[in-house]
């Protein structure tokens, strides 16, 4: 069966992008006058082709999700490669497993045993084994171009001592005792690729879909993988096909939706979402905490004057957080407190909310001899609201006497050269929903490049203590670590934004992937 009728992606994708780039005026249009790709009529839950648009990186887009930092790269990867699991606070272990049957933890927290479900295969019919899981976890550690998130397993598990007991059983010793390894491994972004994969278009895949066409900057054409299965939904995926369109601009994604060229638009800008909420032709959805993304700025402590805690505190006090939530997100966001992971159980909600206090900020800068200092904040449109929040923050800094400027890079370029990013004096970024203590390990611990000069072995030790224990002991150490981060850290996290999407009627099950920021569409259906 050929559910997509062998339309060439290049043709349909370019039509979509060309129509969408006509601009926001199309938000009120009923059509574009072009030739939209027809969505087949549906009978029940199974079948059809979903057309979805995401932020991409143009010609820099890649099939190697270890190095691809855009939403398009991650969504395509989750559609092509099966997950170890996803965080699910309602599940017995706090996670919902994917290719795994269980994760067993040694009583002394010295090792984790990963057991795979039986009879798993790649789309070429070859078996998916424990060796593939091990390679998928350990290979990014040796690649300087890999994103920091994919290096995190190597910071927690001793891959040199890993044991493959049989095709379905992998034992991972821990470098130090950790009790939250399930939450680390099952974050939804750790995917299983075949051992030795080169990420070429013909690479065997294990996810709900298989790749038919890929054009960087345009999109991808995928078809149903009949060999895929889920432990609680053996008949998934329900779609016959998936067309992923690369459209960097939020207004252009919305225009493609209102023009009938796509069925689903991801991560819409607040103004665009507000407009679509008043249009009964579409359903607009926003994620809620903890599934929100932090928009934050990190001060590089390798640069003067950010070695001075008074300057770092002044920069935190300068942020008018409520104004950012109200003016950029129309109130549909969470005020941040310079700590990550609000809504997760290990988040230090006991710590008082940092106020907006420009007067004290000015005093601290004068005391530090830094009043009138010059600084450029580097940002980019990697997710909607990111540039707007950075723009407001630059104005906040000017109000406390800082000679601040905004350096806005094109979409997809902010993290393209990560070593260069890590040398910036003041850099914007965004977080994906991750529990607080594993996220510390990912972003700060052990002189991580993404920490931009933060080097506190004492806090690393507190986090290790919290992760290596449970109950009151863990909570006390976790709170102490986050208290130091709040008081002395180099992160300004003023806003946590939802992932806002819009879809035509009949699209359902997108959020059932439990990774709303980067859905893999394994449980999505059309009706």
NUBA-454977 format. One record per residue (C-alpha): residue number from 0; x, y, z; residue in one letter. Coordinates in Angstrom, 2 decimals. Example, Ala and Ser with C-alpha at 12.3 -4.5 7.8 and 13.67 -1.06 7.14 Angstrom:
<nodes>
NODE  num       xx       yy       zz  residu
NODE    0    12.30    -4.50     7.80       a
NODE    1    13.67    -1.06     7.14       s
</nodes>
This chain:
<nodes>
NODE  num       xx       yy       zz  residu
NODE    0     0.00     0.00     0.00       x
NODE    1     1.24     3.51    -0.81       x
NODE    2    -0.75     5.77     1.55       x
NODE    3     0.82     8.99     0.38       x
NODE    4     0.41     8.30    -3.31       x
NODE    5     4.15     8.96    -3.86       x
NODE    6     3.77    12.71    -3.93       x
NODE    7     7.23    14.17    -3.93       x
NODE    8     7.93    15.94    -0.69       x
NODE    9    10.00    18.59    -2.42       x
NODE   10     6.98    19.68    -4.45       x
NODE   11     4.38    19.68    -1.68       x
NODE   12     6.83    21.05     0.90       x
NODE   13     7.93    23.99    -1.19       x
NODE   14     4.33    24.83    -2.00       x
NODE   15     3.56    24.90     1.70       x
NODE   16     6.52    27.03     2.60       x
NODE   17     5.98    29.44    -0.29       x
NODE   18     2.35    29.95     0.67       x
NODE   19     3.10    30.22     4.36       x
NODE   20     5.83    32.80     3.93       x
NODE   21     3.26    35.17     2.44       x
NODE   22     2.88    36.29     6.03       x
NODE   23     0.44    36.74     8.91       x
NODE   24    -2.33    38.08     6.66       x
NODE   25    -3.10    34.49     5.76       x
NODE   26    -4.24    33.87     9.32       x
NODE   27    -7.68    35.05     8.29       x
NODE   28    -7.71    33.31     4.91       x
NODE   29    -9.76    30.24     4.08       x
NODE   30    -7.33    29.04     1.43       x
NODE   31    -4.25    29.92    -0.53       x
NODE   32    -5.32    29.20    -4.07       x
NODE   33    -2.49    26.66    -4.34       x
NODE   34    -2.70    22.89    -4.49       x
NODE   35    -2.63    21.66    -0.90       x
NODE   36    -1.75    18.04    -0.27       x
NODE   37    -5.04    16.27     0.31       x
NODE   38    -5.60    14.57     3.63       x
NODE   39    -7.41    11.28     2.84       x
NODE   40   -10.89    10.83     4.29       x
NODE   41   -10.83     8.75     7.43       x
NODE   42   -12.94     5.87     8.61       x
NODE   43   -12.41     5.43    12.31       x
NODE   44    -9.06     5.74    14.06       x
NODE   45    -6.58     4.18    11.64       x
NODE   46    -5.15     5.64     8.46       x
NODE   47    -4.42     8.93     6.79       x
NODE   48    -1.44    11.24     6.52       x
NODE   49    -0.83    14.01     9.01       x
NODE   50     0.92    17.14     7.76       x
NODE   51     2.74    18.96    10.56       x
NODE   52     5.05    21.98    10.64       x
NODE   53     7.97    22.63    13.00       x
NODE   54    10.86    25.03    13.48       x
NODE   55    13.87    23.84    11.52       x
NODE   56    17.38    25.01    10.71       x
NODE   57    17.27    25.25     6.92       x
NODE   58    20.15    23.56     5.15       x
NODE   59    21.72    22.72     8.53       x
NODE   60    19.00    20.19     9.37       x
NODE   61    20.32    16.71     9.92       x
NODE   62    19.14    13.14    10.45       x
NODE   63    21.65    12.89    13.30       x
NODE   64    19.64    14.02    16.31       x
NODE   65    22.77    13.83    18.49       x
NODE   66    23.94    17.03    16.79       x
NODE   67    20.66    18.56    15.54       x
NODE   68    19.33    21.10    17.99       x
NODE   69    16.01    22.19    16.44       x
NODE   70    12.46    21.03    17.07       x
NODE   71    12.35    19.55    13.57       x
NODE   72    15.45    17.44    14.21       x
NODE   73    14.07    16.06    17.47       x
NODE   74    10.53    15.42    16.24       x
NODE   75    11.79    13.62    13.16       x
NODE   76    14.10    11.54    15.35       x
NODE   77    11.27    10.54    17.71       x
NODE   78     9.17     9.50    14.73       x
NODE   79    12.00     7.37    13.33       x
NODE   80    13.61     5.92    16.45       x
NODE   81    11.96     4.19    19.40       x
NODE   82    12.39     5.68    22.87       x
NODE   83    13.70     4.01    25.99       x
NODE   84    10.74     5.64    27.71       x
NODE   85     9.04     8.87    28.71       x
NODE   86     8.51    10.57    32.05       x
NODE   87     5.05     9.78    33.41       x
NODE   88     4.43    10.84    37.04       x
NODE   89     1.27     8.68    37.08       x
NODE   90     3.17     5.45    36.30       x
NODE   91     4.47     3.13    39.07       x
NODE   92     8.14     3.87    38.30       x
NODE   93     7.48     7.48    37.31       x
NODE   94     8.12     6.59    33.68       x
NODE   95     6.30     4.91    30.80       x
NODE   96     8.60     2.46    29.07       x
NODE   97     9.14     2.27    25.31       x
NODE   98    11.50    -0.46    24.08       x
NODE   99    12.20    -1.38    27.70       x
NODE  100    10.20    -3.84    29.73       x
NODE  101    11.71    -2.78    33.05       x
NODE  102    14.63    -0.98    34.65       x
NODE  103    15.81    -2.72    37.80       x
NODE  104    17.97    -0.83    40.30       x
NODE  105    20.53    -2.52    42.53       x
NODE  106    19.80    -2.14    46.24       x
NODE  107    23.04    -0.20    46.75       x
NODE  108    22.34     1.96    43.63       x
NODE  109    25.54     0.67    42.02       x
NODE  110    23.95    -0.60    38.80       x
NODE  111    20.86    -0.44    36.61       x
NODE  112    19.61    -3.44    34.66       x
NODE  113    17.71    -2.56    31.49       x
NODE  114    15.51    -5.36    30.13       x
NODE  115    14.10    -5.01    26.62       x
NODE  116    10.70    -6.17    25.46       x
NODE  117    10.88    -9.34    23.36       x
NODE  118    10.86    -9.56    19.56       x
NODE  119    11.79    -5.93    18.87       x
NODE  120    13.13    -5.24    15.39       x
NODE  121    14.36    -2.45    13.15       x
NODE  122    12.43    -1.70    10.00       x
NODE  123    14.84    -3.83     7.94       x
NODE  124    13.87    -6.88    10.00       x
NODE  125    17.09    -7.05    12.04       x
NODE  126    16.67    -7.52    15.80       x
NODE  127    16.89    -4.60    18.21       x
NODE  128    19.23    -5.72    20.98       x
NODE  129    20.92    -4.57    24.16       x
NODE  130    24.02    -3.78    22.08       x
NODE  131    22.03    -1.21    20.12       x
NODE  132    20.78     0.40    23.35       x
NODE  133    24.31     0.60    24.73       x
NODE  134    25.68     2.15    21.53       x
NODE  135    22.84     4.68    21.42       x
NODE  136    23.61     5.84    24.96       x
NODE  137    27.40     5.89    24.86       x
NODE  138    28.33     7.01    21.33       x
NODE  139    27.49    10.75    21.75       x
NODE  140    29.97    11.09    24.62       x
NODE  141    32.98    10.88    22.30       x
NODE  142    31.62    13.30    19.69       x
NODE  143    32.44    16.97    20.43       x
NODE  144    29.52    18.04    18.22       x
NODE  145    26.94    16.12    20.25       x
NODE  146    24.47    18.22    22.21       x
NODE  147    25.07    18.23    25.98       x
NODE  148    21.82    16.39    26.73       x
NODE  149    23.12    13.30    24.93       x
NODE  150    26.34    13.31    26.93       x
NODE  151    24.46    13.13    30.21       x
NODE  152    24.21     9.31    30.42       x
NODE  153    28.01     9.08    30.25       x
NODE  154    28.21    11.46    33.22       x
NODE  155    26.12     9.05    35.30       x
NODE  156    26.90     5.53    34.08       x
NODE  157    30.17     3.66    33.64       x
NODE  158    29.93     2.53    30.03       x
NODE  159    33.39     0.95    30.14       x
NODE  160    32.02    -1.47    32.72       x
NODE  161    28.67    -2.09    31.01       x
NODE  162    27.68    -5.74    30.55       x
NODE  163    25.48    -7.21    27.84       x
NODE  164    24.16   -10.34    29.51       x
NODE  165    22.02   -11.36    26.56       x
NODE  166    20.25    -9.73    23.62       x
NODE  167    17.57    -8.34    25.91       x
NODE  168    19.59    -7.46    29.03       x
NODE  169    22.01    -4.59    29.59       x
NODE  170    23.65    -3.82    32.94       x
NODE  171    24.90    -0.27    33.45       x
NODE  172    27.09     0.38    36.52       x
NODE  173    26.70     3.85    37.99       x
NODE  174    29.68     6.16    38.42       x
NODE  175    28.24     7.26    41.76       x
NODE  176    25.07     5.95    43.41       x
NODE  177    21.93     7.51    41.91       x
NODE  178    18.31     6.74    42.74       x
NODE  179    16.76     8.71    39.88       x
NODE  180    18.32     6.90    36.94       x
NODE  181    14.94     5.89    35.56       x
NODE  182    13.99     9.55    35.23       x
NODE  183    17.30    10.25    33.52       x
NODE  184    17.10     7.41    30.97       x
NODE  185    13.40     7.82    30.22       x
NODE  186    13.24    11.52    29.40       x
NODE  187    11.85    10.89    25.93       x
NODE  188    14.95    12.08    24.09       x
NODE  189    17.07     8.95    24.51       x
NODE  190    16.28     6.98    21.38       x
NODE  191    17.49     3.63    20.07       x
NODE  192    19.46     3.63    16.83       x
NODE  193    21.21     0.65    15.31       x
NODE  194    24.76     0.05    16.52       x
NODE  195    27.21     1.84    14.26       x
NODE  196    24.58     3.95    12.51       x
NODE  197    25.83     6.69    10.19       x
NODE  198    22.41     8.44    10.09       x
NODE  199    22.23     8.25     6.30       x
NODE  200    18.71     8.15     4.81       x
NODE  201    18.86     4.35     4.52       x
NODE  202    19.82     3.76     8.15       x
NODE  203    17.52     1.13     9.78       x
NODE  204    15.09     2.68    12.25       x
NODE  205    12.99     1.35    15.11       x
NODE  206    10.31     4.00    15.63       x
NODE  207     6.68     4.33    14.57       x
NODE  208     7.60     5.56    11.08       x
NODE  209    10.18     4.94     8.38       x
NODE  210    11.89     7.57     6.25       x
NODE  211    10.92     7.91     2.59       x
NODE  212    12.26    11.37     1.71       x
NODE  213    14.36    13.99     3.46       x
NODE  214    15.16    17.48     2.20       x
NODE  215    17.00    19.76     4.68       x
NODE  216    15.13    23.01     5.09       x
NODE  217    12.00    21.60     3.44       x
NODE  218    10.91    18.57     5.40       x
NODE  219    10.53    14.82     5.53       x
NODE  220     8.12    12.22     4.26       x
NODE  221     7.56     9.21     6.53       x
NODE  222     5.37     6.13     6.31       x
NODE  223     4.01     3.74     8.91       x
NODE  224     6.43     1.17    10.32       x
NODE  225     4.40    -2.04    10.57       x
NODE  226     7.09    -3.64    12.74       x
NODE  227     6.67    -1.04    15.49       x
NODE  228     4.69    -1.77    18.63       x
NODE  229     3.95    -0.17    21.98       x
NODE  230     3.53    -2.17    25.19       x
NODE  231     0.07    -0.73    25.80       x
NODE  232    -1.03    -0.16    22.19       x
NODE  233     0.11    -2.94    19.88       x
NODE  234    -1.83    -1.51    16.94       x
NODE  235    -0.02     1.85    17.05       x
NODE  236     0.96     3.87    15.11       x
NODE  237    -2.46     4.72    13.74       x
NODE  238    -1.35     7.02    10.92       x
NODE  239    -0.34     5.66     7.52       x
NODE  240     1.95     8.58     6.87       x
NODE  241     3.52    11.70     8.30       x
NODE  242     4.71    14.79     6.44       x
NODE  243     6.98    17.04     8.48       x
NODE  244     7.37    20.56     7.08       x
NODE  245    10.27    22.81     8.06       x
NODE  246     8.91    26.34     8.58       x
NODE  247    11.07    28.50    10.81       x
NODE  248     8.63    31.36    11.38       x
NODE  249     5.66    30.97    13.73       x
NODE  250     3.40    33.22    11.63       x
NODE  251     4.30    31.22     8.55       x
NODE  252     3.42    27.95    10.32       x
NODE  253     0.06    29.43    11.31       x
NODE  254    -0.52    30.70     7.78       x
NODE  255     0.15    27.24     6.40       x
NODE  256    -2.44    25.89     8.84       x
NODE  257    -5.13    28.43     8.02       x
NODE  258    -4.36    28.03     4.33       x
NODE  259    -5.08    24.30     4.43       x
NODE  260    -1.52    23.18     3.69       x
NODE  261    -0.90    21.51     7.05       x
NODE  262    -3.02    19.94     9.77       x
NODE  263    -0.84    20.70    12.79       x
NODE  264     1.32    23.73    13.67       x
NODE  265     3.82    23.41    16.51       x
NODE  266     5.17    25.92    19.05       x
NODE  267     3.26    28.99    17.99       x
NODE  268     4.14    32.52    19.01       x
NODE  269     1.89    33.95    21.73       x
NODE  270     0.29    36.57    19.44       x
NODE  271    -0.39    33.95    16.79       x
NODE  272    -1.88    31.56    19.31       x
NODE  273    -4.09    34.31    20.72       x
NODE  274    -5.46    34.96    17.23       x
NODE  275    -6.13    31.30    16.51       x
NODE  276    -7.91    30.79    19.84       x
NODE  277   -10.71    32.92    18.47       x
NODE  278   -11.07    30.82    15.31       x
NODE  279   -13.40    27.83    15.74       x
NODE  280   -11.84    26.11    12.73       x
NODE  281    -8.87    25.13    14.89       x
NODE  282    -8.06    23.66    18.28       x
NODE  283    -5.32    25.42    20.25       x
NODE  284    -3.60    23.60    23.11       x
NODE  285    -0.94    24.63    25.63       x
NODE  286     1.10    22.38    27.88       x
NODE  287     1.15    22.96    31.64       x
NODE  288     3.85    22.64    34.30       x
NODE  289     5.96    20.61    34.54       x
NODE  290     5.82    20.32    30.74       x
NODE  291     6.91    23.90    30.13       x
NODE  292    10.12    25.32    28.70       x
NODE  293    12.34    27.74    30.57       x
NODE  294    13.49    30.82    28.69       x
NODE  295    16.66    31.79    30.45       x
NODE  296    19.91    33.74    30.21       x
NODE  297    23.24    32.49    31.48       x
NODE  298    26.06    34.78    32.63       x
NODE  299    29.48    33.42    31.71       x
NODE  300    31.55    33.28    34.87       x
NODE  301    34.74    33.10    32.82       x
NODE  302    34.06    36.74    31.89       x
NODE  303    34.45    39.74    34.12       x
NODE  304    32.48    41.08    35.88       x
NODE  305    30.27    37.97    36.22       x
NODE  306    32.75    36.43    38.65       x
NODE  307    31.35    38.94    41.18       x
NODE  308    28.20    37.58    42.84       x
NODE  309    26.90    41.14    43.31       x
NODE  310    26.77    41.59    39.55       x
NODE  311    25.03    38.25    39.04       x
NODE  312    22.46    39.12    41.70       x
NODE  313    21.88    42.54    40.12       x
NODE  314    21.20    40.94    36.75       x
NODE  315    18.64    38.63    38.37       x
NODE  316    16.91    41.45    40.24       x
NODE  317    16.68    43.48    37.03       x
NODE  318    14.27    41.05    35.32       x
NODE  319    10.65    42.24    35.28       x
NODE  320     9.25    38.70    35.15       x
NODE  321     5.54    39.46    35.43       x
NODE  322     5.78    42.01    32.64       x
NODE  323     7.36    39.36    30.41       x
NODE  324     4.58    36.89    31.17       x
NODE  325     1.87    39.48    30.60       x
NODE  326     3.18    41.32    27.57       x
NODE  327     4.82    38.47    25.65       x
NODE  328     2.56    35.55    26.58       x
NODE  329    -0.74    37.27    27.42       x
NODE  330    -0.53    35.64    30.85       x
NODE  331    -0.20    32.09    29.43       x
NODE  332     3.18    31.35    31.03       x
NODE  333     4.76    30.73    34.44       x
NODE  334     6.87    33.31    36.31       x
NODE  335    10.33    31.82    36.82       x
NODE  336    12.49    31.94    39.92       x
NODE  337    15.96    31.37    38.39       x
NODE  338    15.65    27.63    39.01       x
NODE  339    14.71    24.99    36.45       x
NODE  340    11.99    22.34    36.44       x
NODE  341     8.95    23.93    38.15       x
NODE  342     6.26    21.36    38.72       x
NODE  343     8.58    18.36    39.12       x
NODE  344     8.74    16.69    42.57       x
NODE  345    12.40    17.59    43.12       x
NODE  346    11.93    21.31    42.34       x
NODE  347    12.66    23.55    45.35       x
NODE  348     9.30    25.29    45.58       x
NODE  349    10.12    26.30    49.17       x
NODE  350    12.55    28.98    47.98       x
NODE  351    11.00    32.45    47.99       x
NODE  352    10.20    34.15    44.71       x
NODE  353    12.92    36.57    43.63       x
NODE  354    11.45    40.09    43.35       x
NODE  355    11.82    42.68    40.63       x
NODE  356    14.03    45.22    42.38       x
NODE  357    15.85    47.58    39.99       x
NODE  358    16.85    49.96    42.79       x
NODE  359    18.77    47.26    44.65       x
NODE  360    20.23    46.07    41.35       x
NODE  361    21.68    49.53    40.70       x
NODE  362    23.18    49.65    44.21       x
NODE  363    24.82    46.25    43.76       x
NODE  364    26.36    47.27    40.45       x
NODE  365    27.77    50.44    42.02       x
NODE  366    29.21    48.44    44.92       x
NODE  367    30.87    46.06    42.46       x
NODE  368    32.22    48.93    40.35       x
NODE  369    30.24    47.64    37.39       x
NODE  370    27.74    50.43    36.84       x
NODE  371    27.79    51.48    33.21       x
NODE  372    29.24    48.12    32.13       x
NODE  373    28.65    47.06    28.49       x
NODE  374    27.25    43.67    27.56       x
NODE  375    25.66    42.00    24.54       x
NODE  376    22.94    39.42    25.05       x
NODE  377    23.04    36.81    22.27       x
NODE  378    19.77    35.11    21.38       x
NODE  379    17.84    33.67    18.46       x
NODE  380    14.32    32.57    17.50       x
NODE  381    14.87    28.96    18.57       x
NODE  382    11.43    28.86    20.17       x
NODE  383     8.61    31.45    20.10       x
NODE  384     8.93    34.15    22.72       x
NODE  385    12.67    33.72    23.08       x
NODE  386    13.66    36.89    21.22       x
NODE  387    10.79    38.92    22.69       x
NODE  388    11.74    38.01    26.26       x
NODE  389    15.39    38.79    25.52       x
NODE  390    14.38    42.15    24.05       x
NODE  391    12.48    43.08    27.21       x
NODE  392    15.34    41.91    29.38       x
NODE  393    17.81    44.15    27.53       x
NODE  394    15.52    47.08    28.32       x
NODE  395    15.45    45.97    31.97       x
NODE  396    19.27    45.99    32.03       x
NODE  397    19.38    49.48    30.52       x
NODE  398    17.11    50.67    33.33       x
NODE  399    19.70    49.65    35.94       x
NODE  400    22.50    51.45    34.11       x
NODE  401    23.92    48.64    31.97       x
NODE  402    24.94    49.47    28.40       x
NODE  403    23.12    46.43    27.04       x
NODE  404    22.57    45.43    23.41       x
NODE  405    20.81    42.53    21.72       x
NODE  406    22.62    40.27    19.25       x
NODE  407    19.92    38.24    17.47       x
NODE  408    21.15    35.32    15.36       x
NODE  409    19.10    33.68    12.57       x
NODE  410    16.91    30.68    13.42       x
NODE  411    18.92    27.52    14.01       x
NODE  412    22.25    29.30    14.49       x
NODE  413    22.41    29.97    18.23       x
NODE  414    23.62    26.46    19.14       x
NODE  415    25.06    25.49    15.73       x
NODE  416    28.63    26.02    16.98       x
NODE  417    28.31    24.96    20.60       x
NODE  418    31.93    25.65    21.65       x
NODE  419    31.49    29.22    20.37       x
NODE  420    28.15    29.49    22.19       x
NODE  421    29.82    28.42    25.45       x
NODE  422    32.26    31.34    25.14       x
NODE  423    29.57    34.02    24.92       x
NODE  424    29.51    36.45    27.88       x
NODE  425    25.71    36.50    28.16       x
NODE  426    23.69    33.91    26.26       x
NODE  427    20.04    33.03    25.93       x
NODE  428    18.81    29.47    25.96       x
NODE  429    15.73    27.36    26.62       x
NODE  430    15.17    24.20    28.60       x
NODE  431    13.10    21.11    27.98       x
NODE  432    11.02    19.70    30.85       x
NODE  433    13.39    17.62    32.97       x
NODE  434    13.45    16.91    36.73       x
NODE  435    15.62    19.40    38.59       x
NODE  436    18.44    17.19    39.87       x
NODE  437    19.11    15.26    36.62       x
NODE  438    18.95    18.61    34.83       x
NODE  439    21.64    19.98    37.13       x
NODE  440    23.88    17.13    36.07       x
NODE  441    23.05    17.86    32.43       x
NODE  442    23.55    21.63    32.62       x
NODE  443    25.96    22.38    35.46       x
NODE  444    27.75    19.44    37.03       x
NODE  445    31.37    18.54    36.44       x
NODE  446    32.38    21.71    34.59       x
NODE  447    29.78    21.12    31.90       x
NODE  448    30.37    23.50    28.93       x
NODE  449    26.73    24.59    29.05       x
NODE  450    27.31    25.87    32.61       x
NODE  451    29.32    28.81    31.20       x
NODE  452    31.95    28.84    33.91       x
NODE  453    29.93    27.57    36.89       x
NODE  454    32.29    25.27    38.79       x
NODE  455    31.09    24.33    42.28       x
NODE  456    32.19    20.87    43.44       x
NODE  457    30.39    21.51    46.74       x
NODE  458    27.06    21.89    44.93       x
NODE  459    27.88    18.91    42.70       x
NODE  460    28.34    16.93    45.92       x
NODE  461    24.98    18.08    47.31       x
NODE  462    23.25    17.05    44.09       x
NODE  463    25.03    13.69    44.19       x
NODE  464    23.88    13.23    47.79       x
NODE  465    20.29    14.06    46.86       x
NODE  466    20.33    11.74    43.87       x
NODE  467    21.97     8.96    45.87       x
NODE  468    19.35     8.91    48.61       x
NODE  469    15.60     9.09    49.07       x
NODE  470    12.98    10.59    51.34       x
NODE  471    13.83    13.44    53.69       x
NODE  472    17.58    13.06    53.22       x
NODE  473    17.27    13.49    49.45       x
NODE  474    14.87    16.41    49.77       x
NODE  475    17.15    18.24    52.23       x
NODE  476    20.24    17.91    50.05       x
NODE  477    18.30    18.85    46.90       x
NODE  478    16.92    21.96    48.56       x
NODE  479    20.38    22.98    49.79       x
NODE  480    21.86    22.61    46.29       x
NODE  481    19.10    24.66    44.70       x
NODE  482    19.39    27.31    47.41       x
NODE  483    23.04    27.86    46.44       x
NODE  484    22.05    28.01    42.77       x
NODE  485    19.35    30.56    43.55       x
NODE  486    21.66    32.73    45.65       x
NODE  487    24.96    32.45    43.75       x
NODE  488    24.18    30.88    40.38       x
NODE  489    24.72    32.40    36.95       x
NODE  490    21.25    31.76    35.51       x
NODE  491    18.41    34.24    35.08       x
NODE  492    15.25    32.19    34.40       x
NODE  493    12.38    34.69    34.33       x
NODE  494     9.75    32.81    32.32       x
NODE  495     8.58    29.26    31.67       x
NODE  496     6.49    29.08    28.52       x
NODE  497     4.10    26.37    27.41       x
NODE  498     4.38    24.63    24.08       x
NODE  499     1.36    25.92    22.19       x
NODE  500     0.06    24.05    19.15       x
NODE  501    -2.90    24.40    16.81       x
NODE  502    -4.59    21.71    14.73       x
NODE  503    -7.56    21.13    12.50       x
NODE  504   -10.51    19.17    13.95       x
NODE  505    -9.99    15.43    14.03       x
NODE  506    -6.32    15.43    15.04       x
NODE  507    -6.07    13.62    18.36       x
NODE  508    -3.58    11.74    20.52       x
NODE  509    -0.60    14.06    19.95       x
NODE  510    -0.16    14.67    23.69       x
NODE  511    -0.42    10.93    24.41       x
NODE  512     3.25    10.71    23.44       x
NODE  513     4.01    12.36    26.84       x
NODE  514     6.57    14.61    25.16       x
NODE  515     4.39    17.49    24.01       x
NODE  516     7.35    19.72    23.25       x
NODE  517     8.67    17.24    20.65       x
NODE  518     5.88    14.79    19.75       x
NODE  519     6.70    11.61    17.86       x
NODE  520     3.08    11.02    16.74       x
NODE  521     3.18     7.34    17.70       x
NODE  522    -0.36     7.55    19.13       x
NODE  523    -1.81    10.28    16.92       x
NODE  524    -4.89     9.63    14.80       x
NODE  525    -7.12    11.44    12.32       x
NODE  526   -10.89    11.29    12.14       x
</nodes>
